[in-house]
């Protein structure tokens, strides 16, 4: 039938019948029983395991910042387009702490970065996500800055640190029941890497590669130290947040 001969009555009567729409096309019963009911979503489609591998990977951005020791909106704690956590406000001056967006997941990851070399400790920490609490952010709880850090039973935590005034850099790894560490003379601001390959954690400190831990498949959040003056500059961040088979 030519388009010009379709009358309004025919459209109303035959083409877009409200009854047909209600009974056959998009009524709520079809949604509930067959198409998008909550049971199907919960059981088959959007499980946490699938979300982990898609939207919770590490990203090269500092977020969730808190300020300490009198720091406020006038202090530039995060700069360089969100890639540097920067606290350089004098010795033990106004400070702050932030964490990386996302989590390492249980598989492979890599973080390429630089630590500050001024007086004070520049640090990069890896901790159990459950311990990123208000107390932790404000230099308390179980994962404070390195010299106040406790060793919570059963929860892993490791960090690398660089201190220009003491002219040392080192790491400490707590496996949940005991710790291991390595101290190296000579602070450095050169490029560093921390990565995990097939369950082994490594740290390259710009001159040598150290094995931090083996058989480690824990999920970590990543956060910076907070003592002024210090900084952590991100150069590259990547992770696979899926499950290790």
Legacy VTK file of the C-alpha trace (Angstrom):
# vtk DataFile Version 3.0
C-alpha trace
ASCII
DATASET POLYDATA
POINTS 245 float
0.000 0.000 0.000
1.455 3.422 -0.900
2.372 5.531 2.086
-0.076 8.274 1.095
-3.027 5.894 1.453
-2.330 4.927 5.106
-5.014 6.621 7.124
-4.773 7.702 10.751
-7.566 5.242 11.531
-5.541 2.359 10.081
-2.517 3.352 12.178
-4.657 3.586 15.276
-6.495 0.337 14.621
-3.893 -1.991 13.190
-0.334 -0.785 13.574
0.215 0.482 17.124
-2.567 -1.198 19.050
-2.077 -0.434 22.739
-3.391 -3.872 23.624
-0.797 -5.567 21.431
1.980 -3.550 22.988
0.806 -4.380 26.471
0.240 -8.087 25.845
3.068 -9.061 23.536
5.901 -6.540 23.265
7.130 -4.872 26.443
4.834 -5.714 29.301
6.315 -6.076 32.760
5.502 -9.778 32.917
7.921 -10.498 30.075
10.654 -8.545 31.782
10.115 -10.336 35.048
9.697 -13.863 33.722
11.911 -14.080 30.685
14.258 -11.259 29.875
15.934 -9.246 32.614
14.825 -10.661 35.912
17.134 -10.200 38.881
17.846 -13.899 39.290
19.406 -14.061 35.826
21.556 -11.016 36.500
22.749 -12.359 39.842
23.428 -15.914 38.654
24.788 -15.558 35.152
25.676 -12.120 33.923
27.359 -9.660 36.273
29.260 -11.628 38.893
32.019 -10.004 40.943
34.679 -12.199 39.334
33.780 -10.813 35.915
33.688 -7.247 37.203
37.141 -7.642 38.766
38.760 -8.419 35.452
37.083 -5.558 33.596
36.599 -2.412 35.656
38.781 -2.639 38.751
42.249 -2.705 37.237
44.934 -0.270 38.321
44.894 3.112 36.639
47.575 5.772 36.490
45.764 8.228 38.738
45.980 9.208 42.405
42.566 9.362 44.105
40.951 9.336 47.556
43.283 11.996 48.907
43.386 13.093 52.529
45.350 16.022 53.972
47.273 16.089 57.249
49.382 18.356 59.439
47.492 21.492 58.549
47.330 20.960 54.785
44.260 22.406 53.068
43.024 23.519 49.660
45.951 25.911 49.317
48.465 23.041 49.223
49.079 21.194 45.959
49.085 17.555 47.099
48.298 15.981 43.708
49.695 17.493 40.517
51.040 16.614 37.053
47.534 15.828 35.814
46.839 13.449 38.700
49.979 11.337 38.238
52.121 12.655 41.090
51.375 12.587 44.812
53.427 15.603 45.821
54.027 16.709 49.410
56.863 19.248 49.462
55.948 21.722 52.183
59.026 21.801 54.393
60.329 19.355 56.963
57.357 17.554 58.521
55.131 20.269 57.105
51.587 20.010 55.730
51.140 16.629 54.063
48.707 14.271 52.445
48.118 10.739 51.288
46.392 9.216 48.266
45.978 5.817 46.658
46.007 4.552 43.118
42.687 4.060 41.404
41.823 0.339 41.215
43.602 -2.697 42.647
46.403 -4.991 41.534
44.161 -8.056 41.319
45.706 -11.463 41.927
47.605 -11.742 38.654
50.381 -9.822 36.963
50.843 -6.056 37.294
53.540 -3.413 36.878
54.068 0.067 38.305
56.825 2.287 36.939
57.542 5.314 39.145
59.990 7.730 40.758
60.419 8.509 44.462
61.480 11.884 45.823
64.984 12.357 47.239
64.568 15.320 49.577
64.716 15.112 53.365
62.032 12.692 54.549
60.659 9.417 53.289
59.112 8.946 49.870
57.204 5.644 49.951
55.017 3.388 47.842
52.898 0.905 49.820
50.929 -2.228 48.888
48.281 -3.425 51.352
45.156 -5.523 51.809
42.165 -3.499 50.469
40.216 -4.098 53.682
42.700 -1.958 55.568
42.207 1.224 53.556
40.221 2.854 56.349
39.984 6.370 57.712
42.553 5.433 60.350
44.993 4.221 57.701
44.557 7.335 55.608
45.346 9.540 58.579
48.550 7.726 59.523
47.013 5.297 61.997
45.467 1.855 61.869
47.464 -1.131 60.687
49.160 0.380 57.630
50.618 3.699 58.596
53.756 5.235 57.135
56.711 2.901 57.397
58.247 3.937 60.721
54.895 3.590 62.514
53.729 0.487 60.669
52.448 -2.490 62.610
52.369 -6.041 61.294
48.795 -7.346 61.267
48.541 -11.116 61.535
47.555 -12.838 58.302
47.537 -9.663 56.192
50.339 -8.953 53.758
51.924 -5.562 53.275
55.047 -4.356 51.530
56.578 -1.039 50.588
59.629 0.577 49.059
61.112 3.774 50.453
63.728 6.338 49.506
65.343 8.890 51.804
67.653 11.596 50.507
68.876 12.825 53.887
69.757 9.318 55.098
70.957 8.426 51.594
69.296 4.989 51.587
66.506 3.144 49.808
64.980 -0.153 50.781
61.946 -2.408 50.888
60.202 -4.361 53.637
57.805 -7.245 53.024
55.445 -8.573 55.728
53.966 -11.972 54.766
51.396 -12.050 57.547
53.668 -13.627 60.158
57.248 -12.498 59.493
59.123 -9.786 57.626
62.045 -9.561 55.230
63.852 -6.474 53.979
66.713 -5.143 51.914
68.575 -1.877 52.496
70.686 -0.258 49.781
73.041 2.669 50.272
72.466 5.703 48.089
69.128 7.396 47.622
68.031 7.738 44.032
65.366 9.506 42.007
65.867 7.380 38.915
63.132 5.225 37.437
61.964 2.279 39.550
59.656 -0.650 38.803
57.590 -2.973 40.956
55.930 -5.866 39.184
54.506 -9.346 39.678
55.109 -12.126 37.185
53.580 -15.561 37.784
53.284 -14.989 41.525
56.747 -13.488 42.125
57.108 -9.854 43.224
60.099 -7.876 41.993
61.551 -4.441 42.619
63.989 -2.743 40.282
65.523 0.254 42.075
67.254 1.763 38.999
70.445 -0.246 39.531
69.531 -3.806 40.579
66.533 -6.150 40.647
65.408 -7.657 43.959
62.946 -10.501 44.547
60.541 -9.286 47.220
58.398 -12.423 47.523
57.483 -15.629 45.708
54.134 -17.455 45.550
52.260 -14.204 46.184
48.825 -14.009 44.564
47.243 -11.501 46.929
45.175 -8.542 45.810
46.587 -5.154 46.888
45.666 -1.518 46.924
48.553 0.907 46.362
49.083 4.135 48.295
51.823 6.666 48.921
53.597 7.934 52.008
52.621 11.234 53.565
55.677 12.805 55.154
56.721 16.204 53.840
58.818 16.626 51.795
58.239 13.626 49.527
56.628 12.604 46.270
55.712 9.581 44.162
55.589 10.217 40.408
53.774 7.634 38.286
55.285 6.813 34.900
53.294 3.731 33.857
50.669 1.560 35.535
49.032 -1.636 34.307
47.398 -4.718 35.797
45.363 -7.767 35.045
42.824 -7.982 37.849
41.488 -11.446 37.011
41.958 -14.617 38.999
45.100 -16.728 38.818
44.213 -20.283 37.746
LINES 1 246
245 0 1 2 3 4 5 6 7 8 9 10 11 12 13 14 15 16 17 18 19 20 21 22 23 24 25 26 27 28 29 30 31 32 33 34 35 36 37 38 39 40 41 42 43 44 45 46 47 48 49 50 51 52 53 54 55 56 57 58 59 60 61 62 63 64 65 66 67 68 69 70 71 72 73 74 75 76 77 78 79 80 81 82 83 84 85 86 87 88 89 90 91 92 93 94 95 96 97 98 99 100 101 102 103 104 105 106 107 108 109 110 111 112 113 114 115 116 117 118 119 120 121 122 123 124 125 126 127 128 129 130 131 132 133 134 135 136 137 138 139 140 141 142 143 144 145 146 147 148 149 150 151 152 153 154 155 156 157 158 159 160 161 162 163 164 165 166 167 168 169 170 171 172 173 174 175 176 177 178 179 180 181 182 183 184 185 186 187 188 189 190 191 192 193 194 195 196 197 198 199 200 201 202 203 204 205 206 207 208 209 210 211 212 213 214 215 216 217 218 219 220 221 222 223 224 225 226 227 228 229 230 231 232 233 234 235 236 237 238 239 240 241 242 243 244
